[in-house]
Amino acid sequence: MPDPNWTVVVPVKRLTGAKSRLRGALTGVRHETLALALATDTVHAVLDCPAVTEVLVVTGDSEAARVLGRLGARIVPEPPAAGLNPAFVHGAARSAAAGWVAALTADLPALRPTELAEALRAAAEHDQDGPVRRFVADAPGTGTVLLTAPPTVALDPRFGADSAAAHTASGARPLTAGWPTLRRDVDTPADLVAAAVLGLGRHTAALTRRYAATGS
């Protein structure tokens, strides 16, 4: 079976309210700048993934829309209903082609396109056992960084607290390979340090170098 082409939906919150637990993580760096860098490196990696045909960024933030649209993502205005899950559903419904869809969080600054491609390929290969949703848990194992759905199955995202368990309870099945850069989402300063060990994308890396230079 040939590899399917994927639409990847990446919601990006308004930068003033995004990644609140990272606020103040980098001395001398505006919080909004850091939040945008995380999203930019994530989207850049997705755009570089050969399995991905289209990247839909769902956002109501004008600066995020400008920067990520310039990279090559298609910008979808956020829906009236607030929250991550409505944003995923809204974006998936606006895919240019009815096909394979993946929901991805926007806080994966170390993401390597090859790891994303491997995860998407694994989801498609497992689909031969029956069309079901698949997900990749975050590094701690309680959250979710990636949720996939084949063409005949609704995305039905359950992101939020304990989302790995929520996705399992809803019928989605876990993909269990390593993929350290895919699993390394960044919610806290400690997460940012862990992502740096894996190797950050250039936008987040530039900010962390600036932080180090300030002698924090």
VENCOR-V842383 format. One line per field, one symbol per residue. ss: DSSP state (~ for helix, > for strand, _ for the rest). phi: phi as a letter, one per 30 degrees, with the letter a starting at -180 (. if undefined). psi: psi as a letter, one per 30 degrees, with the letter a starting at -180 (. if undefined). A space follows every 50 residues. Layout:
BEGIN
ss = ???
phi = ???
psi = ???
END
This chain:
BEGIN
ss = _____>>>>>>>_______~~~________~~~~~~~~~~~~~~~~~___ _>>>>>>>>__~~~~~~~~~~__>>>>______~~~~~~~~~~______> >>>>________~~~~~~~~~~~~~~~~~____>>>>______>>>>>>_ ____________~~~~~~~___>>_____~~~~_____~~~~~~~~~~__ _~~~~~~~~~~~~___
phi = .dddcccccbdbdeddcdhddceidceicdedddeddedddddddddddd dccbccccaccddddddddddkdccceddeddjddddddddddcddbdad bbcbdcbbdceceddddddddddddddddkdbdbbcddedjccbcbbbbd ecbddhdbdkdhddddddddjdcdccddhddddddbcbedddddddddjd ddddddddddddddid
psi = klklkkkkkjkjlkffgkheffkgejkgkkeeeeeeeeeeeeeeeeffkf fkekkjjjlgkeeeeeeeeffglkkkklleklleeeeeeeeefgkfkjak kkkklghifgkkeeeeeeeeeeeeeffffkjlkllkllefffakfkklkl fgkkeikhlakhfeeeeeffflkkkgldiefefiljfleeeeeeeeefjl leeeeeeeeeeeffh.
END
